[in-house]
Every structure is written in structure tokens, then in C-alpha cells.
Amino acid sequence: MFTIAPPDAFWYPVTVALIDADGKRTQHQFEARFKRYSRTQFEALVQRLQSGEQTDLALAEDVLVGWRGVQDAEGQEVAFSAATRDALLDIWPVLPAVVGAFIEAHSPEGRAKN
């Protein structure tokens, strides 16, 4: 059955490639809880991104509303808040990974993957 009022948010995997202390590329993954956009909202977003009217940072701050699998240096789960979100997005290249995952989630390939 299809519900005409889908949930306001959804979970989607985010993969971040980081360079470790030895110079090796390592893959890290967490689950992001993203705000759901309608088709109209998403099309308007794409236009704003292409025109430069919308920044990746502003997009990530708007759509990233939670997470699972984000830990501190001691391996403890980090609770989501605006401050911890900002700290995570400040680690390069988390920001493009989050934006890429959000956009992928709205593509046919991304929806099939999830």
C-alpha cells in the first residue's frame, strides 16, 4: 500500500573517504537521517545549487536532521545536535559526502540501492 503522506525524514547511508595518519585512504560510513523533499522542492533545490544561490553547507544544515553510527575518539556514540552536526560537517570531506548522499537518495539509482 502506498501512503500519500510519506514520513518527513528517512535514513540513508553516507560513505566518507578519509586519509589516515599513514596516508592511506580509509572508508567510513554512517547513516544520515535526511529531511524528505518533494519533487517540487528537490527540483527547486537543484536550480538553486546550479545557480550558486544555495551552498552545500546551507543544504546540509537544512537536510541533515539526525544520524546513527557517528562516534567520538573513544568510540562513544555522538548525539545529534546543531553543534555536533556543525563539527561533523567541518571535517573534510564529510560535507560533500553528505550532500552527495542526499542527492543520490533522490535519484532512481539511490532509491533502488536503499
C-alpha positions in Angstrom: 0.0 0.0 0.0 1.2 3.5 -0.8 0.7 6.3 1.7 0.1 9.7 0.2 1.7 11.3 3.3 5.2 9.7 3.5 7.3 10.2 6.6 9.0 13.6 7.0 12.5 12.0 7.1 14.4 8.9 6.1 17.6 7.0 6.8 20.3 6.8 4.1 24.0 5.6 4.2 26.8 8.2 3.9 30.3 7.0 2.9 33.3 9.3 3.6 36.8 8.6 2.3 39.4 9.9 4.7 43.2 9.8 4.6 44.6 8.2 7.7 47.8 9.1 9.5 49.8 6.8 7.3 48.5 8.4 4.1 46.1 5.6 3.2 42.5 6.2 2.1 40.0 4.7 4.5 36.3 4.4 4.1 34.0 5.3 6.9 30.2 5.0 6.9 27.3 6.3 9.0 23.6 6.6 8.5 22.2 10.0 8.0 18.6 10.9 8.7 17.6 13.3 5.9 14.6 15.6 5.7 12.3 14.4 2.8 11.9 16.7 -0.1 9.0 16.6 -2.5 9.7 16.5 -6.2 8.9 20.2 -6.5 11.3 21.1 -3.6 14.0 18.9 -5.0 13.8 20.5 -8.5 13.9 24.0 -7.0 16.9 22.9 -4.9 18.8 21.7 -7.9 18.2 25.0 -9.7 19.4 26.9 -6.6 22.5 24.7 -6.4 23.3 25.2 -10.1 22.8 28.9 -10.0 25.0 29.3 -6.9 22.1 30.7 -4.9 22.3 27.7 -2.5 25.5 26.5 -0.8 26.3 22.9 0.0 26.8 23.9 3.6 23.3 25.5 3.9 21.8 22.4 2.2 23.5 20.0 4.6 22.5 22.1 7.6 18.9 22.0 6.4 18.5 18.4 5.4 20.7 16.5 8.0 18.3 16.0 10.9 19.9 13.0 12.6 22.4 10.2 12.4 23.4 6.7 13.6 26.9 5.4 13.7 28.8 8.7 14.5 31.3 8.2 17.3 33.9 10.2 19.2 37.6 9.3 19.6 36.8 6.9 22.4 34.2 5.0 20.4 31.2 6.5 22.2 28.1 7.4 20.1 27.8 11.2 19.5 24.3 12.6 20.0 23.0 14.7 17.1 22.6 18.4 17.8 23.3 21.6 15.7 26.7 21.9 17.4 27.7 18.2 16.7 26.3 18.5 13.1 28.5 21.6 12.5 31.5 19.8 13.9 31.0 16.8 11.7 30.4 18.9 8.6 33.7 20.8 9.3 35.7 17.5 8.8 36.7 17.4 5.2 35.3 15.7 3.1 32.2 15.0 5.1 30.2 17.9 3.7 30.4 16.8 0.0 29.7 13.2 1.1 26.5 14.2 3.0 25.3 16.4 0.1 26.1 13.7 -2.4 24.2 11.1 -0.4 21.2 13.3 -0.1 21.1 13.9 -3.8 21.8 10.3 -4.6 18.8 9.3 -2.3 16.5 11.3 -4.6 17.8 9.7 -7.8 16.3 6.4 -9.1 19.6 4.6 -8.6 19.7 5.8 -5.0 16.2 4.8 -4.2 16.8 1.3 -5.6 20.0 1.0 -3.5 18.3 1.8 -0.2 
